[in-house]
Amino acid sequence: MLEINEIFGPTIQGEGKLVGTPSVFIRFGKCNFSCEGFGVEYETPSGIKKCACDTYYAVDTEYKDTWTKYKTYEEVVAKVDELISIYPYNYKIDIVITGGEPLLYWNKQEFQKLLEHYISAGHKVTIETNASLNLNFEHDYQKELLFSMSVKLSNSLEPLKKRVNINTLTSVLTNTKESYLKFVIGKDFLNDAKKEINQIISSIPKCDVYLMPLGDTADQINKNCEDVINMAIENGFKYCDRLHIRVWDNKRGV
């Protein structure tokens, strides 16, 4: 069973190495984190007020009744095919597997069939993950995946032992060619972020590191971006904006 919060697109990839690329997103429900420290306020369907990340609707199981349960990967492919057919692209559009935390489904047969289907068909497939869960690379198609690893820092308020998995980071970077790290930070967290990021990257194979501004609205992005840009310049990291939030705030399905 694949529990999916939403399937949407074509739209652009809003962040990371492939920012601006036309893509279809498959957003899985469930996450092993809550990331209350990111401070996005929301009210659950039962009326409880909480704080979490900007995809709380795919994280908080109180929204579970709004997720769609797909028994087979073919059902997911059929929905994606409807979206892909909207525009007459002359190339294979990118597929983004996101969440929540999609690697919670890594060991499910239908999830692997979904990945294999798109890799075999010639699509670029990105998995957006917090990279905290253990995983094994057992098939060649898995090594063609692009892992966009948004490792959480202490500003997420998640415990260190839970949020940083050096074995998984090393395994991903060793088995794939283009995978990378990205960190969401705000202007009030720069010094701690620098220390934590350097500690992480000193323990894993070399890869691209992107810094992104914290915020779930364009206004918050604007308040944080200049300081984050300067931090990237000063430390040799790459900066990446969050175009989907800058353009649409936290609107879903775009």
C-alpha positions in Angstrom: 0.0 0.0 0.0 1.3 3.4 -1.0 -0.2 6.3 1.0 0.1 9.4 -1.2 -0.8 12.9 -0.1 -0.9 14.4 -3.6 0.3 14.0 -7.1 0.6 17.3 -9.0 2.3 19.0 -11.9 3.7 19.7 -14.4 5.3 22.5 -12.3 8.8 23.6 -11.7 11.2 22.1 -9.2 11.5 24.9 -6.7 14.8 24.1 -5.0 18.0 22.1 -5.1 20.3 21.1 -8.0 17.5 21.0 -10.6 15.7 24.2 -9.6 13.5 25.5 -12.4 13.1 22.1 -14.1 9.6 21.1 -15.3 8.6 18.2 -13.0 5.7 16.1 -11.7 5.6 15.6 -8.0 4.5 12.5 -6.1 4.1 13.5 -2.4 4.0 10.5 0.0 2.3 10.8 3.3 4.0 10.0 6.7 7.2 11.2 8.2 9.5 10.1 11.0 10.0 13.8 12.0 7.8 16.6 13.0 10.3 19.5 12.9 8.5 21.8 15.3 11.4 24.1 15.3 10.6 25.3 11.8 7.7 27.1 13.3 5.0 26.8 10.6 1.8 27.2 12.5 -1.3 25.2 11.4 -4.5 23.8 12.8 -5.3 20.1 12.4 -8.7 18.9 11.2 -9.6 18.2 14.8 -8.9 21.8 15.8 -5.5 21.3 17.5 -2.9 24.1 16.9 0.6 22.8 16.1 4.0 23.9 14.7 5.9 21.9 12.1 7.5 22.1 8.7 5.8 23.6 5.6 4.5 20.2 4.4 2.7 19.4 7.7 -0.3 18.0 5.7 1.9 15.2 4.5 3.5 14.7 7.9 0.8 14.9 10.5 -1.3 11.7 10.5 -4.3 13.7 11.5 -4.5 14.4 7.7 -4.3 10.7 6.9 -7.9 10.6 5.8 -7.0 13.1 3.0 -4.3 10.8 1.6 -5.0 8.4 -1.2 -4.1 4.7 -0.8 -2.8 3.1 -4.0 -2.6 -0.7 -4.0 -0.3 -0.9 -7.0 2.4 1.3 -8.6 0.4 1.1 -11.9 -2.3 3.2 -10.3 0.2 5.9 -9.5 1.7 5.8 -13.0 -1.8 6.2 -14.5 -2.4 9.3 -12.5 1.0 10.7 -13.4 0.4 9.9 -17.1 -2.7 12.0 -17.0 -0.6 15.0 -15.9 2.2 14.4 -18.3 -0.2 14.4 -21.2 -1.3 18.0 -20.5 1.7 19.4 -22.4 3.4 17.9 -25.5 6.9 17.7 -24.1 9.5 16.2 -26.5 11.5 14.8 -23.6 10.9 12.7 -20.5 9.8 15.1 -17.7 11.4 14.8 -14.3 9.7 12.8 -11.6 10.1 14.0 -8.0 9.4 11.6 -5.1 8.8 13.6 -2.0 6.9 13.7 1.3 6.6 13.6 4.2 9.5 11.1 4.2 9.3 8.8 1.1 12.1 6.5 2.3 9.6 5.1 4.8 8.3 3.2 1.8 11.8 2.1 0.5 11.3 -1.5 1.5 7.9 -1.8 -0.1 7.7 -3.8 -3.3 5.3 -1.4 -5.0 7.5 1.6 -4.2 10.5 -0.1 -5.8 8.5 -1.0 -8.8 7.5 2.7 -9.1 11.1 3.8 -9.1 12.2 1.1 -11.5 9.4 2.0 -13.9 10.5 5.7 -14.2 14.2 5.0 -14.3 13.7 2.3 -17.0 11.5 4.7 -19.0 14.3 7.3 -19.1 13.0 9.8 -16.6 15.2 11.7 -14.1 13.9 10.7 -10.7 14.7 12.7 -7.6 14.0 11.5 -4.1 13.6 14.3 -1.6 14.5 12.9 1.8 15.8 13.8 5.2 18.3 10.8 4.8 17.8 9.6 8.4 16.6 6.1 7.6 18.7 3.1 6.8 18.6 1.8 3.2 20.4 -0.7 1.0 21.2 -0.5 -2.7 20.4 -3.8 -4.2 19.6 -3.0 -7.8 21.3 -1.1 -10.6 18.3 1.2 -11.2 18.5 2.5 -7.6 22.0 3.9 -8.4 20.5 6.1 -11.1 18.3 8.0 -8.6 19.1 11.5 -7.5 18.9 11.9 -3.8 18.2 15.5 -2.6 19.1 15.1 1.0 17.7 17.7 3.3 19.5 16.8 6.5 17.9 18.5 9.5 20.0 20.6 11.8 19.3 21.4 15.5 16.9 24.2 14.6 14.4 21.5 13.6 14.3 20.5 17.3 14.8 16.9 16.3 17.5 14.9 18.3 20.9 14.6 16.7 21.0 10.8 16.8 17.7 10.7 14.9 18.3 13.3 12.3 21.9 12.6 11.2 22.6 9.2 9.8 26.2 9.1 8.5 25.9 5.5 7.2 23.0 6.5 5.0 24.6 9.6 3.7 27.8 7.7 2.9 25.8 4.9 1.2 23.9 7.3 -1.0 26.9 9.3 -2.0 28.9 6.2 -2.7 26.3 4.5 -4.8 24.9 7.4 -6.8 26.6 10.0 -8.9 24.8 13.4 -8.5 23.2 13.3 -5.0 23.7 16.2 -2.7 22.9 17.9 0.6 20.7 20.9 1.3 20.1 22.7 4.5 17.2 25.1 5.4 18.4 27.9 7.7 17.4 31.3 8.9 19.4 34.4 9.6 19.2 33.8 13.4 20.9 30.4 13.1 23.9 31.0 10.9 26.8 30.4 13.3 25.3 27.1 14.7 24.4 26.0 11.2 28.0 26.5 10.0 29.4 24.3 12.8 26.8 21.6 12.4 27.1 21.5 8.6 30.9 21.3 8.7 30.7 18.5 11.2 28.4 16.5 8.9 30.4 17.0 5.7 33.7 16.2 7.4 32.3 12.6 8.0 31.0 11.8 4.5 32.2 11.7 0.9 32.5 15.0 -0.9 29.3 16.4 -2.5 27.6 19.6 -3.4 26.1 21.5 -0.5 23.2 23.9 -0.9 22.0 26.4 1.6 18.3 27.6 1.4 16.5 30.3 3.3 13.9 29.3 5.9 10.3 30.4 5.4 6.9 29.3 4.1 6.0 32.7 2.6 7.8 35.0 0.1 8.1 37.6 2.9 10.0 35.2 5.2 12.2 34.0 2.3 13.1 37.7 1.6 14.0 38.3 5.3 16.4 35.3 5.4 17.9 35.0 1.9 20.6 37.7 1.9 22.2 36.4 5.1 22.0 32.8 3.8 23.6 33.9 0.5 26.4 35.6 2.3 27.0 32.5 4.4 27.2 30.4 1.3 29.7 32.8 -0.3 31.9 33.0 2.8 32.0 29.2 3.3 32.2 27.9 -0.3 28.7 26.4 -0.3 26.0 26.9 -3.0 22.9 29.0 -2.5 19.6 27.9 -3.8 16.4 29.9 -3.5 13.0 28.3 -2.9 11.2 29.4 -6.0 7.9 27.6 -5.3 7.5 29.5 -2.0 8.7 32.8 -3.5 6.1 32.6 -6.2 3.2 30.7 -4.5 3.9 31.0 -0.8 2.9 27.6 0.7 0.1 26.9 -1.8 -0.4 23.2 -2.5 -0.4 21.5 -5.9 1.8 23.9 -7.8 
